[in-house]
Amino acid sequence: MSSTSDDQSERARGPALYTMAIEDGSRNRNRSQSQVFWIGAIAICLVVVLLLTVILVANSAHFSNQWDTKYENLIYNLTKDRAVLREEQEALKHRFEALKDKHDQLKTDSGSLTEGTNTLKEEQEALRKERDTLNSELQALRGERDQLKTYSIDLKKERDALKDERAALTVERNALEDERNHLRMHTLNLTQEKNTLGDERDILREERDQLEILSVSLTQERDTLRDVRDTLRDERDKLRDKCSQLQNSSDNLIKERDTFRDECDVLRGERDALRDERDRLKSLSSNLEKEKDALKDERNALTNEREGLRGERDQLRVQSSNLRKSMDALQSQLNSMSASRNQLQEEVNSLKLRVTVKNCPSGWSLFNNQCYYFSGSGNGKSWQDSRQDCWNRGGDLATPKTKSELTFVSKRNTFTWIGLSDLSQEGVWHWVDGTNLDNQSFWKKGEPNNSGDEDCAEVAADTVKLNDAPCNRQFSWACQI
């Protein structure tokens, strides 16, 4: 490389020396002409001019010989350099063709990567649609689960009501000895039905827990799908950046062709990077395929679970219908038993009247072997004050548990406080003797409604029906001993 640069500098110096020699010859000729002009005037200087002319001719011959030698060397060196440059030109052409082929191969690889990206986008869109479908199905399943929960709560309330009714029947069984044998079989049946309801309640709880676990699992799968979507978006942006880099590299190859030696190494590095990126994208594509297959399997599993849940829902509906029918039958039996009990109670009371006749204090009235005291029509007290008055008289507020007793208590005053309230537990009405109200037909239509904190019961003379009222109202009252 250094010899080539010396030849080039020598070639550049040759024409410069030739130009200097020509300029020096031109200046000497002009000088000789001026001297000849002056010599023609001055004869003495003629000899000097001739000597100078001989000297100049000798100098011109010497410089001419030197220039010929240098010129021949210059031509030889230029010919040799031209051959070397031609060889280098051919080598550069071959390298340029190789780089062009590599560039075309990179373009082809970029096109295949673009097609792979489009395929991944289509698969991502399909996965999004499947995710939306699964979300809608999940919402539907949640709605059905909430309905089942509500229905389960209703069943629990009805079961509690049945338990209360069964307890009332147990107390009445102890009071009515003649009816005990008849009610024993019904009690056993109610116990079995209670156990059945308890088992069904446990089943409903297990199904509720399974639905909650399924909801958590679906939430996790939704988050996983979101992460996959974000990953695909990042990879799409990387692919776009790589394609842009490839395009810029192609433009630089066209514009900077003269400096391709330095850029050759850069392109090779970029080619290796692109190959690594292509391999990584292929691996990523394979992973995405596997994840897509896994998502499809999970979707199929969710579909099967949904079908199973629908089957269980249908079974629950059938069981609910059967439970309602059983409850209606139990309610009918309960009403029938209550009517029979009331009739037996009236018969027992009439038998007691035949055996012993109770003596009542002065001012008290006898009915069904029970003594009753009625306050004056213009004298009104609150429910608690009325009960205190009964305690002071040695009794308690009246507890008319039969239709005849209720009719007898209601006829003395327009509105009469009786010994019935839900002060101890809202919605559960107890007589003052601790027993529950069993005959719900004693209430007015639409009562009790607890409108305005109504916790105490009064009976009206015009309807002979019970009504819940605020305990601080001022009504007449009836006592019983």
C-alpha positions as CSV (number, residue, x, y, z in Angstrom):
1,M,0.0,0.0,0.0
2,S,2.9,2.4,0.8
3,S,4.6,1.7,-2.6
4,T,1.4,2.4,-4.4
5,S,1.1,5.8,-2.6
6,D,4.7,6.6,-3.6
7,D,4.0,5.8,-7.2
8,Q,1.0,8.0,-7.2
9,S,2.9,10.9,-5.6
10,E,5.7,10.4,-8.2
11,R,3.2,10.5,-11.0
12,A,1.7,13.6,-9.6
13,R,5.2,15.2,-9.3
14,G,6.2,14.4,-12.9
15,P,3.8,16.7,-14.8
16,A,4.6,19.4,-12.2
17,L,8.3,19.2,-13.1
18,Y,7.5,19.2,-16.8
19,T,5.4,22.4,-16.4
20,M,8.2,24.1,-14.4
21,A,10.8,23.2,-17.1
22,I,8.6,24.7,-19.8
23,E,8.1,27.9,-17.8
24,D,11.8,28.2,-17.2
25,G,12.6,27.8,-21.0
26,S,10.0,30.4,-21.8
27,R,11.5,32.9,-19.4
28,N,15.1,32.2,-20.7
29,R,14.0,32.8,-24.3
30,N,12.4,36.0,-23.5
31,R,15.5,37.1,-21.7
32,S,17.7,36.2,-24.7
33,Q,15.5,38.1,-27.0
34,S,15.8,41.2,-24.9
35,Q,19.6,40.8,-24.7
36,V,19.9,40.3,-28.4
37,F,17.9,43.5,-28.8
38,W,20.3,45.3,-26.6
39,I,23.4,43.6,-28.1
40,G,22.4,44.9,-31.5
41,A,22.8,48.3,-30.0
42,I,25.8,47.5,-28.0
43,A,28.5,45.5,-30.0
44,I,30.6,44.9,-27.0
45,C,28.0,42.6,-25.4
46,L,27.7,40.4,-28.5
47,V,30.2,37.8,-27.3
48,V,28.5,37.6,-24.0
49,V,25.2,37.0,-25.6
50,L,26.6,34.2,-27.7
51,L,28.2,32.6,-24.7
52,L,24.9,32.8,-22.8
53,T,23.1,31.3,-25.8
54,V,25.4,28.3,-25.9
55,I,24.9,27.9,-22.2
56,L,21.1,28.0,-22.5
57,V,21.1,25.5,-25.4
58,A,23.2,23.1,-23.3
59,N,20.8,23.5,-20.3
60,S,17.8,22.8,-22.5
61,A,19.3,19.6,-23.8
62,H,20.1,18.4,-20.3
63,F,16.6,19.1,-19.1
64,S,15.1,17.4,-22.1
65,N,17.0,14.2,-21.4
66,Q,15.9,14.2,-17.8
67,W,12.2,14.8,-18.8
68,D,12.2,11.9,-21.3
69,T,13.5,9.5,-18.6
70,K,11.0,10.6,-16.1
71,Y,8.2,10.5,-18.6
72,E,9.0,6.9,-19.6
73,N,9.1,5.9,-15.9
74,L,5.8,7.7,-15.4
75,I,4.1,5.9,-18.3
76,Y,5.4,2.6,-17.0
77,N,4.1,3.3,-13.5
78,L,0.7,4.5,-14.8
79,T,0.4,1.3,-16.9
80,K,1.2,-0.9,-13.9
81,D,-1.2,1.1,-11.7
82,R,-4.0,0.8,-14.3
83,A,-3.6,-3.0,-14.3
84,V,-3.7,-3.1,-10.5
85,L,-6.8,-0.8,-10.5
86,R,-8.5,-3.1,-13.0
87,E,-7.9,-6.1,-10.8
88,E,-9.2,-4.2,-7.8
89,Q,-12.2,-3.1,-9.8
90,E,-13.0,-6.7,-10.7
91,A,-12.7,-7.8,-7.1
92,L,-15.0,-4.9,-6.0
93,K,-17.5,-5.9,-8.6
94,H,-17.6,-9.5,-7.3
95,R,-17.9,-8.3,-3.7
96,F,-20.7,-5.9,-4.8
97,E,-22.6,-8.7,-6.5
98,A,-22.2,-10.9,-3.4
99,L,-23.5,-8.1,-1.2
100,K,-26.4,-7.5,-3.6
101,D,-27.3,-11.2,-3.4
102,K,-27.2,-11.0,0.4
103,H,-29.3,-7.9,0.3
104,D,-31.9,-9.7,-1.8
105,Q,-31.9,-12.6,0.6
106,L,-32.4,-10.2,3.5
107,K,-35.4,-8.7,1.7
108,T,-36.8,-12.2,1.2
109,D,-36.4,-13.0,4.8
110,S,-38.0,-9.7,5.7
111,G,-41.0,-10.6,3.5
112,S,-41.4,-14.0,5.2
113,L,-41.2,-12.3,8.6
114,T,-43.9,-9.9,7.6
115,E,-46.1,-12.8,6.5
116,G,-45.5,-14.6,9.9
117,T,-46.4,-11.3,11.7
118,N,-49.7,-11.1,9.8
119,T,-50.4,-14.8,10.6
120,L,-49.7,-14.1,14.3
121,K,-52.0,-11.0,14.2
122,E,-54.9,-13.1,12.7
123,E,-54.4,-15.8,15.4
124,Q,-54.3,-13.1,18.1
125,E,-57.6,-11.7,16.8
126,A,-59.1,-15.2,16.8
127,L,-57.9,-15.6,20.4
128,R,-59.5,-12.3,21.4
129,K,-62.8,-13.4,19.9
130,E,-62.7,-16.6,21.8
131,R,-61.8,-14.7,25.0
132,D,-64.9,-12.4,24.5
133,T,-67.1,-15.5,24.0
134,L,-65.7,-17.1,27.2
135,N,-66.3,-13.8,29.1
136,S,-69.9,-13.7,27.9
137,E,-70.5,-17.3,28.9
138,L,-68.8,-16.6,32.3
139,Q,-71.2,-13.6,32.9
140,A,-74.2,-15.9,32.1
141,L,-72.9,-18.5,34.5
142,R,-72.4,-15.9,37.2
143,G,-76.0,-14.7,36.7
144,E,-77.3,-18.3,37.0
145,R,-75.1,-18.8,40.1
146,D,-76.6,-15.6,41.7
147,Q,-80.1,-16.9,41.0
148,L,-79.2,-20.2,42.6
149,K,-77.8,-18.4,45.6
150,T,-81.0,-16.4,46.0
151,Y,-83.1,-19.4,45.6
152,S,-81.0,-21.3,48.2
153,I,-81.6,-18.4,50.7
154,D,-85.3,-18.7,50.1
155,L,-85.1,-22.4,50.7
156,K,-83.2,-21.8,53.9
157,K,-85.9,-19.3,55.1
158,E,-88.7,-21.8,54.3
159,R,-86.7,-24.5,56.1
160,D,-86.4,-22.3,59.2
161,A,-90.1,-21.7,59.0
162,L,-90.7,-25.4,58.8
163,K,-88.4,-25.9,61.8
164,D,-90.4,-23.4,63.9
165,E,-93.7,-25.0,62.9
166,R,-92.3,-28.4,63.8
167,A,-91.3,-27.1,67.3
168,A,-94.8,-25.7,67.7
169,L,-96.2,-29.1,66.8
170,T,-93.9,-30.7,69.4
171,V,-95.1,-28.4,72.1
172,E,-98.7,-29.1,71.2
173,R,-98.1,-32.8,71.1
174,N,-97.1,-32.6,74.8
175,A,-100.2,-30.7,75.6
176,L,-102.6,-32.9,73.7
177,E,-102.1,-36.5,74.9
178,D,-104.9,-37.9,72.8
179,E,-103.2,-36.6,69.7
180,R,-99.7,-37.7,70.5
181,N,-99.8,-41.1,68.8
182,H,-101.3,-39.6,65.7
183,L,-98.7,-36.8,65.4
184,R,-95.7,-39.1,66.1
185,M,-95.6,-40.5,62.6
186,H,-95.8,-36.9,61.1
187,T,-93.0,-35.8,63.4
188,L,-90.8,-38.6,62.1
189,N,-91.6,-37.7,58.5
190,L,-90.8,-34.1,59.2
191,T,-87.4,-35.1,60.7
192,Q,-86.6,-37.1,57.6
193,E,-87.5,-34.2,55.4
194,K,-85.4,-31.9,57.6
195,N,-82.4,-34.2,57.1
196,T,-83.1,-34.3,53.4
197,L,-83.2,-30.5,53.3
198,G,-80.0,-30.4,55.2
199,D,-78.3,-32.7,52.7
200,E,-79.6,-30.6,49.8
201,R,-78.3,-27.5,51.6
202,D,-74.8,-29.0,51.9
203,I,-74.9,-29.9,48.2
204,L,-75.9,-26.3,47.3
205,R,-73.0,-25.0,49.4
206,E,-70.5,-27.3,47.7
207,E,-71.8,-26.2,44.3
208,R,-71.5,-22.5,45.4
209,D,-67.9,-23.1,46.4
210,Q,-67.2,-24.8,43.1
211,L,-68.7,-21.8,41.2
212,E,-66.5,-19.4,43.2
213,I,-63.4,-21.5,42.4
214,L,-64.4,-21.5,38.8
215,S,-64.8,-17.7,38.8
216,V,-61.2,-17.3,40.3
217,S,-59.8,-19.7,37.7
218,L,-61.5,-17.8,34.8
219,T,-60.2,-14.5,36.2
220,Q,-56.6,-15.8,36.2
221,E,-57.0,-17.1,32.6
222,R,-58.3,-13.7,31.6
223,D,-55.1,-12.0,33.0
224,T,-53.0,-14.6,31.2
225,L,-54.6,-13.8,27.9
226,R,-54.0,-10.1,28.5
227,D,-50.3,-10.8,29.2
228,V,-50.1,-12.8,25.9
229,R,-51.8,-9.9,24.1
230,D,-49.3,-7.4,25.4
231,T,-46.4,-9.7,24.5
232,L,-47.6,-10.1,21.0
233,R,-47.9,-6.3,20.7
234,D,-44.3,-5.8,21.8
235,E,-43.1,-8.4,19.4
236,R,-45.0,-6.7,16.6
237,D,-43.4,-3.4,17.3
238,K,-39.9,-5.0,17.4
239,L,-40.6,-6.6,14.0
240,R,-41.6,-3.3,12.6
241,D,-38.4,-1.7,13.9
242,K,-36.3,-4.4,12.4
243,C,-38.1,-4.0,9.0
244,S,-37.4,-0.3,9.2
245,Q,-33.8,-0.9,9.9
246,L,-33.5,-3.3,7.0
247,Q,-35.0,-0.6,4.7
248,N,-32.6,2.0,6.0
249,S,-29.7,-0.4,5.4
250,S,-30.8,-1.0,1.8
251,D,-30.9,2.7,1.2
252,N,-27.5,3.2,2.7
253,L,-26.1,0.5,0.5
254,I,-27.3,2.3,-2.6
255,K,-26.2,5.8,-1.5
256,E,-22.9,4.9,0.1
257,R,-21.7,2.4,-2.5
258,D,-18.2,4.0,-2.5
259,T,-17.7,3.2,1.2
260,F,-19.0,-0.3,1.0
261,R,-15.8,-1.8,2.6
262,D,-16.6,-0.3,6.0
263,E,-20.3,-1.0,5.7
264,C,-19.7,-4.6,4.7
265,D,-18.8,-5.5,8.3
266,V,-21.8,-3.6,9.6
267,L,-24.1,-5.4,7.2
268,R,-22.6,-8.7,8.2
269,G,-23.3,-7.9,11.8
270,E,-26.8,-6.9,11.0
271,R,-27.3,-10.0,9.0
272,D,-26.2,-12.1,11.9
273,A,-28.5,-10.1,14.2
274,L,-31.4,-10.6,11.7
275,R,-30.7,-14.3,11.6
276,D,-30.8,-14.4,15.4
277,E,-34.0,-12.4,15.4
278,R,-35.5,-14.7,12.7
279,D,-34.6,-17.7,14.8
280,R,-36.0,-16.1,17.9
281,L,-39.2,-15.2,16.0
282,K,-39.5,-18.8,14.8
283,S,-39.1,-20.0,18.3
284,L,-41.7,-17.5,19.5
285,S,-44.0,-18.5,16.8
286,S,-43.7,-22.1,17.9
287,N,-44.4,-21.1,21.5
288,L,-47.4,-19.1,20.4
289,E,-48.7,-22.2,18.5
290,K,-48.3,-24.2,21.7
291,E,-50.1,-21.6,23.8
292,K,-52.9,-21.4,21.2
293,D,-53.3,-25.1,21.4
294,A,-53.3,-24.9,25.2
295,L,-56.0,-22.1,25.1
296,K,-58.1,-24.3,22.7
297,D,-57.9,-27.2,25.2
298,E,-58.8,-24.9,28.0
299,R,-61.7,-23.5,26.0
300,N,-63.0,-27.0,25.4
301,A,-62.6,-27.8,29.1
302,L,-64.6,-24.7,30.0
303,T,-67.2,-25.6,27.4
304,N,-67.6,-29.1,29.0
305,E,-67.7,-27.5,32.5
306,R,-70.4,-25.1,31.3
307,E,-72.5,-28.0,29.9
308,G,-72.0,-29.8,33.3
309,L,-73.1,-26.7,35.2
310,R,-76.2,-26.4,33.0
311,G,-77.1,-30.0,33.7
312,E,-76.6,-29.3,37.4
313,R,-78.8,-26.2,37.1
314,D,-81.6,-28.2,35.5
315,Q,-81.3,-30.8,38.2
316,L,-81.5,-28.1,40.8
317,R,-84.6,-26.7,39.2
318,V,-86.2,-30.1,39.2
319,Q,-85.3,-30.5,42.9
320,S,-86.6,-27.0,43.6
321,S,-89.9,-27.9,42.0
322,N,-90.1,-31.1,44.0
323,L,-89.3,-29.2,47.2
324,R,-92.0,-26.7,46.6
325,K,-94.5,-29.4,46.0
326,S,-93.4,-31.1,49.3
327,M,-93.6,-27.8,51.1
328,D,-97.1,-27.2,49.8
329,A,-98.1,-30.7,51.0
330,L,-96.5,-30.0,54.4
331,Q,-98.3,-26.7,54.7
332,S,-101.6,-28.4,53.8
333,Q,-101.0,-31.0,56.4
334,L,-100.0,-28.4,58.9
335,N,-103.2,-26.4,58.4
336,S,-105.2,-29.6,58.7
337,M,-103.4,-30.5,61.9
338,S,-103.9,-27.0,63.3
339,A,-107.6,-27.2,62.7
340,S,-107.8,-30.6,64.3
341,R,-105.8,-29.4,67.3
342,N,-108.0,-26.3,67.7
343,Q,-111.1,-28.6,67.6
344,L,-109.5,-31.0,70.1
345,Q,-108.5,-28.0,72.3
346,E,-112.1,-26.8,72.3
347,E,-113.3,-30.3,73.1
348,V,-110.8,-30.6,76.0
349,N,-111.9,-27.2,77.3
350,S,-115.6,-28.2,77.2
351,L,-114.7,-31.5,79.0
352,K,-112.9,-29.5,81.7
353,L,-115.9,-27.3,82.1
354,R,-118.0,-30.3,82.7
355,V,-115.6,-31.6,85.3
356,T,-114.9,-28.4,87.3
357,V,-116.4,-24.9,87.1
358,K,-113.8,-22.2,87.8
359,N,-114.8,-19.4,90.2
360,C,-113.7,-15.9,88.9
361,P,-113.0,-12.8,91.0
362,S,-115.5,-10.0,91.2
363,G,-115.5,-8.0,87.9
364,W,-114.2,-11.0,85.9
365,S,-116.1,-13.0,83.2
366,L,-116.0,-16.8,82.8
367,F,-115.6,-18.3,79.4
368,N,-114.4,-21.9,78.5
369,N,-113.3,-22.3,82.2
370,Q,-111.1,-19.2,81.9
371,C,-111.6,-15.9,83.7
372,Y,-111.4,-12.6,81.7
373,Y,-111.2,-9.0,82.7
374,F,-112.0,-6.2,80.3
375,S,-111.0,-2.5,80.8
376,G,-113.6,0.2,80.3
377,S,-114.3,1.5,76.8
378,G,-113.0,5.0,77.6
379,N,-109.9,3.7,79.4
380,G,-106.9,3.2,77.2
381,K,-103.3,2.2,77.9
382,S,-100.1,1.2,76.0
383,W,-99.5,-2.5,75.5
384,Q,-96.8,-2.7,78.3
385,D,-99.0,-0.6,80.8
386,S,-102.0,-2.9,80.0
387,R,-99.9,-5.9,80.8
388,Q,-98.7,-4.3,84.0
389,D,-102.3,-3.8,85.0
390,C,-103.0,-7.5,84.4
391,W,-100.1,-8.5,86.5
392,N,-101.4,-6.2,89.3
393,R,-104.7,-8.1,89.1
394,G,-103.0,-11.5,89.3
395,G,-103.1,-12.5,85.7
396,D,-101.7,-11.6,82.3
397,L,-102.9,-10.2,78.9
398,A,-105.5,-12.6,77.3
399,T,-104.2,-15.4,75.0
400,P,-107.2,-16.3,72.8
401,K,-105.9,-19.3,70.9
402,T,-109.2,-20.5,69.5
403,K,-111.7,-18.8,67.2
404,S,-114.4,-18.8,69.9
405,E,-112.0,-17.3,72.5
406,L,-110.9,-14.6,70.0
407,T,-114.6,-13.8,69.3
408,F,-115.3,-13.5,73.0
409,V,-112.3,-11.2,73.7
410,S,-113.0,-8.9,70.8
411,K,-116.7,-8.1,71.5
412,R,-116.3,-6.0,74.6
413,N,-114.3,-3.0,73.1
414,T,-113.6,-1.6,69.7
415,F,-109.8,-2.3,69.8
416,T,-108.4,-4.6,72.5
417,W,-104.8,-5.4,73.4
418,I,-104.1,-9.1,73.8
419,G,-101.0,-11.0,75.0
420,L,-99.3,-11.4,71.5
421,S,-96.1,-9.6,70.3
422,D,-92.8,-10.1,68.4
423,L,-90.8,-7.9,70.8
424,S,-88.3,-10.7,71.5
425,Q,-87.6,-11.5,67.8
426,E,-88.8,-9.5,64.8
427,G,-91.3,-11.5,62.7
428,V,-91.7,-14.3,65.2
429,W,-95.0,-13.8,67.2
430,H,-95.2,-15.3,70.7
431,W,-98.0,-15.5,73.2
432,V,-97.2,-14.1,76.7
433,D,-97.2,-17.7,78.0
434,G,-94.1,-18.5,75.7
435,T,-95.9,-20.4,72.9
436,N,-95.9,-19.5,69.2
437,L,-98.8,-18.2,67.2
438,D,-99.8,-21.2,65.1
439,N,-103.1,-20.2,63.4
440,Q,-102.1,-17.6,60.8
441,S,-105.7,-17.2,59.7
442,F,-106.4,-15.0,62.8
443,W,-104.6,-12.1,61.0
444,K,-106.3,-9.5,58.9
445,K,-105.5,-9.7,55.2
446,G,-102.0,-8.2,54.6
447,E,-101.1,-8.3,58.2
448,P,-98.7,-8.3,60.0
449,N,-96.8,-5.8,57.9
450,N,-94.7,-4.0,60.6
451,S,-95.6,-0.6,59.2
452,G,-94.0,1.9,61.5
453,D,-92.4,-0.4,64.1
454,E,-95.6,-2.4,64.9
455,D,-94.6,-5.1,67.4
456,C,-97.8,-5.7,69.5
457,A,-101.1,-7.3,68.5
458,E,-104.7,-6.0,69.0
459,V,-108.1,-7.4,67.9
460,A,-110.9,-5.3,66.4
461,A,-114.5,-5.9,67.2
462,D,-115.8,-5.3,63.7
463,T,-113.5,-7.9,61.9
464,V,-112.6,-10.3,64.8
465,K,-109.1,-10.3,63.2
466,L,-105.6,-9.6,64.6
467,N,-103.6,-6.5,63.6
468,D,-100.1,-5.5,64.5
469,A,-99.8,-1.9,65.9
470,P,-97.2,0.2,67.7
471,C,-96.9,-0.8,71.3
472,N,-97.4,2.8,72.6
473,R,-100.9,3.1,71.1
474,Q,-103.7,3.7,73.7
475,F,-106.2,0.8,73.5
476,S,-108.4,-1.1,75.8
477,W,-107.1,-4.4,77.1
478,A,-108.2,-7.9,78.2
479,C,-106.7,-9.9,81.1
480,Q,-106.8,-13.6,81.6
481,I,-106.2,-15.9,84.6
